[in-house]
Amino acid sequence: MKRASKTLRYNERVWAMKNVVILGAQWGDEGKGKIVDLLSDHFDIIARYQGGHNAGHTVKIGDRKFVLKLIPTGILRPGKRAVIGNGLVVDPAALLNEMKSLEGASVNVSGQLSISDRAHVLFPYHRTMEKMLEAIGTTSRGIGPCYEDKAGRRGLRIADLLDRERFPRQFDSLAKEKATLAKSFGITEELDASRVRCEYEQFAEKIRPLVADTARLLNDAIAAGKRVLFEGAQGTMLDLDHGTYPFVTSSSATAGGASTGTGVPPTKIQAVVAVAKAYATRVGGGPFATEALDDMGDQIRERGNEFGSVTGRPRRCGWFDVPLMRYAAMINGFESLVVTKVDVLDELDKIPVCVAYRHGRTQINEMPATISGLESIEPVYECLPGWRTPTGGISRYEDLPVQARDYLTYLESRTGVEIGCISTGPERNQTIVRSGSKFAKLFFE
């Protein structure tokens, strides 16, 4: 009896200490910012684990709109610790501009933010290098070349930036090397290395008080019983290893990236929750089997305001892809799925859902690994009836139209993943949490 009681107390303690990853299940832009903001109140620390300032998380609070690019969304919750992990590449100029903007909105950034001393630094010459990569639809912010330098073991980290003695020599050497490489590609843009070095030395002093060994900070916090929410950027299908390579980002956007990008071991992360739109979008080039190249695609783009929060580029729009979602669920091990922008589909008479692919005369249920394979498949659709009723702002599942509930149930049955939460608008309160779901048990029950 005593053993059972002790086990119960232990299980309750583990449950209370759950650390959770929130990530995108498609090609990014799924609405993770709102969901992380919604859940941040249930955690002590929110840690971003990959990407750079090419990813924008949009949060709307009342009549105020925030677009966070580097700083974790949890910064908007007073008293919460926000951590920029080692898996990010940090443009100090972009970071300081973002900090200034938030502080102007009365957000206590300097009192809540910690920056990993092992995160890599993005320099102007990385943006110059990115001009060579425009064919794959980059955001031209230098993110890829900075990660390339990291993988090539020639990058500089935040700790190097703060080293007043060694940094000038290291930077001058790299700047010279990049200038030579740029000229070999016919890029004649001149970089005033001396001016940039001085500028970055000033950046270093401004961020110095916020820099820490964040792996130690996070692990110590977890050991003390604190809860950590790990915030991903982009989406599973842009993951460097598991996405639609080479039309991907340069970091690990899947659940595994939460460990490598923060220094927290996977044994200390207990759950993964994914976010997906009720349809699908992607930005830039690359295969997109369910893209709607017709008026319906245009209608979704306009109703969903599908334009990049960072770049402003129009997003390609299409239909929910079941094989893609099953693949993403396998890679990440979702506990639950949050479906956003259900209200964007309100005016449609019918809603196609891709349930399989056809390659020639053969039907397949798995995603091909190669670009040629992905470009040669055709989606197999089943059409569901639309609801033709406004759902914007609904906060109770029972109040959704029957056809909208049927649509969500259909997605659940086809993907094998629970839909525990539905977003019906950009505000915090425009959210449905399904009672009894794993999602509700993780965060609200």
Beta strands, then each sheet from edge to edge (+ up, - down):
strand 1: 20-24
strand 2: 45-48
strand 3: 57-61
strand 4: 64-68
strand 5: 81-84
strand 6: 89-90
strand 7: 113-116
strand 8: 120-121
strand 9: 211-212
strand 10: 228-231
strand 11: 271-277
strand 12: 280-282
strand 13: 316-318
strand 14: 336-340
strand 15: 350-359
strand 16: 362-364
strand 17: 378-385
strand 18: 419-423
strand 19: 431-433
sheet 1: 9+ 7+ 5+ 2+ 10+ 1+ 11+ 14+ 18+ 19-
sheet 2: 3+ 4-
sheet 3: 6+ 8+
sheet 4: 12+ 13-
sheet 5: 16+ 15- 17+
end
